Amino acid sequence: MGGNYGKDLFKQLQETMAKVDSLSVDISDLKKENKKLNTRITVLEKENTALKSENQKLKEIINKNSGNSSKPPSSDGFKKIENSREKSGKKPGGQPGHRIYRCLRVL
């Protein structure tokens, strides 16, 4: 038991040390990658802030009209007015039963 036990224990110790060494290399690589990613996040956050600011300025320009700026009314553009009448379902023109309609039918 004495001779083999010591050799097995030494072998296990060597294997454990090899695993620890490989883990320390992995941790070092992960720390480098983490640092790169944090730098990239900082750059993207600055870019995002700049784009939000530009977007806000462009929205303000688009929303200007003659009522809230010094632009002339002719620059407001055409706004289509929707017809609020409900369709009756009748055909256009004179309707049967109307006095003028009867006169025209006689001619």
SVG drawing of the C-alpha trace seen along z (x, -y; Angstrom):
<svg xmlns="http://www.w3.org/2000/svg" viewBox="-94 -84 101 86">
<polyline fill="none" stroke="black" stroke-width="0.4" points="0.0,0.0 2.8,-2.4 4.7,-2.6 1.8,-2.8 -0.2,-5.1 2.5,-7.7 2.9,-7.4 -0.9,-7.7 -1.1,-10.7 1.8,-12.4 0.2,-11.7 -3.1,-13.2 -1.2,-16.2 0.5,-16.7 -2.8,-16.4 -4.4,-18.9 -1.5,-21.3 -1.9,-21.0 -5.6,-21.8 -4.9,-24.8 -2.3,-26.1 -4.7,-25.8 -7.4,-27.5 -5.1,-30.5 -4.4,-30.8 -8.2,-30.7 -8.8,-33.4 -6.1,-35.6 -7.6,-35.3 -11.1,-36.0 -9.8,-39.1 -8.3,-40.5 -11.5,-39.8 -13.6,-41.4 -11.4,-44.5 -11.9,-44.7 -15.6,-44.3 -15.9,-47.0 -14.0,-49.4 -16.3,-48.6 -19.4,-49.2 -18.0,-52.6 -17.5,-53.5 -21.0,-52.3 -22.6,-54.2 -21.0,-57.4 -22.1,-56.8 -25.6,-56.0 -25.8,-59.3 -24.6,-61.2 -27.2,-59.5 -30.0,-60.2 -29.0,-63.9 -29.0,-64.0 -32.3,-62.2 -33.9,-64.7 -32.6,-67.7 -34.0,-66.2 -37.4,-65.5 -37.5,-69.2 -36.7,-70.3 -39.4,-68.0 -42.1,-69.2 -41.6,-72.9 -44.4,-74.7 -45.6,-78.3 -47.3,-78.1 -44.3,-77.3 -41.4,-78.9 -40.7,-81.8 -41.4,-79.7 -43.9,-81.1 -47.3,-79.3 -46.6,-78.4 -43.9,-76.0 -46.3,-74.0 -47.3,-71.8 -50.7,-70.4 -52.7,-68.7 -55.5,-66.5 -58.9,-67.3 -60.9,-64.1 -64.5,-64.0 -66.6,-63.7 -69.9,-62.9 -71.3,-59.4 -72.3,-57.8 -76.0,-57.4 -75.8,-54.6 -77.8,-56.6 -76.5,-57.1 -75.3,-60.6 -77.6,-63.0 -81.4,-63.5 -83.4,-61.0 -86.7,-59.5 -89.6,-61.3 -88.0,-64.7 -90.0,-67.5 -87.3,-68.6 -86.5,-65.0 -90.1,-64.5 -90.0,-67.6 -86.9,-66.4 -88.4,-63.0 -91.4,-64.6 -89.2,-66.4"/>
</svg>
